[in-house]
Amino acid sequence: MLRLYGALIGLSLIWGLSFVFMKWLLPPAGIWGIVFLRCLAGAAILLPVLWWKRREINWKLPWKALVVVGIFNCGLAWGLIPLSETEITSSTASILNATTPIWTGIIGFIIFSYVLTARQWMGILIGFFGILVLMDFQVGQLFGKEFIGIGTMLLASTCYGFAGQFTKRFLSGTGVLVITTFTLLTGAVIGLIGMLITEPIKPAMLMEPLTIFAIVGLGCFGSGLGQLIYFYINKNGSPELAATVTYLIPATAMVWGYVLLGEAITPNVIIGLLIIFAGVYLSSKKSKAENGGTNSLSRKPGEFRHVK
């Protein structure tokens, strides 16, 4: 459990910064250029590792399932986020991204016939309350713009939720490295197609130091290392535990805003962060009865009960 929570916090720090990187990359790369670059850079650091471990891998892989996860988790979601950031701020985008656990639970219930325990639903609600605290309860700001921005970010969160449930259901026997690498390659293909149809990358602007830093940070760390950590949590914990990283991202995004942009951190950010941690804990902890009468945490946290 300590490793899972440590991975969750590390992932939130990486992905919180990703929203800043996407803002920086919009002018030189465009929406689909961002998808292509981040997926390609992420896959580039994982392909040598995959080649090194090729003899340990069973290559009878569920290719269709890998492509589906790649389309929703990397291609569509990562295209919708920068599209949203053309109309809304990176902080607002990260806040809307925090609805992912809600969509994960709803999709699990509707499509995969799963249901969360009362404790887990309580954790999700507490986490969402923490998001409201971070927003200073200014809920109206989420519904005051046109669909591109608010709506597209909610669609991106839905894509994440579906991909998380699909991964747990159909890729539980597939290694994290394989899942991460091939979903990134799928996303790169989608990004390339979208880029060729819509707008090309501006090569001159890509040579600027800030742009190069953003590509490395977003691609190698946010997409490569970040995806590896995400699928580790998804497989060894649960889709819901992995999805709760989006509760932490708004807080880390604001911290990065303070460090990089000099933005103030208000008291509601600290209070909201503490509430969010409580929600993450409750949404992943199981009761003694649910653990078969033991207090062991060795079982998978946040595990669903299947509805027959």
Secondary structure as GFF3:
##gff-version 3
##sequence-region A 1 308
A	DSSP	alpha_helix	2	52	.	.	.	ID=ss1
A	DSSP	three_ten_helix	54	56	.	.	.	ID=ss2
A	DSSP	alpha_helix	63	69	.	.	.	ID=ss3
A	DSSP	pi_helix	70	76	.	.	.	ID=ss4
A	DSSP	alpha_helix	77	84	.	.	.	ID=ss5
A	DSSP	alpha_helix	90	97	.	.	.	ID=ss6
A	DSSP	alpha_helix	100	110	.	.	.	ID=ss7
A	DSSP	beta_strand	114	115	.	.	.	ID=ss8
A	DSSP	alpha_helix	118	134	.	.	.	ID=ss9
A	DSSP	three_ten_helix	139	143	.	.	.	ID=ss10
A	DSSP	alpha_helix	147	170	.	.	.	ID=ss11
A	DSSP	alpha_helix	176	197	.	.	.	ID=ss12
A	DSSP	alpha_helix	203	206	.	.	.	ID=ss13
A	DSSP	alpha_helix	209	215	.	.	.	ID=ss14
A	DSSP	pi_helix	216	225	.	.	.	ID=ss15
A	DSSP	alpha_helix	226	236	.	.	.	ID=ss16
A	DSSP	alpha_helix	239	243	.	.	.	ID=ss17
A	DSSP	alpha_helix	245	261	.	.	.	ID=ss18
A	DSSP	alpha_helix	267	284	.	.	.	ID=ss19
A	DSSP	beta_strand	305	306	.	.	.	ID=ss20
###
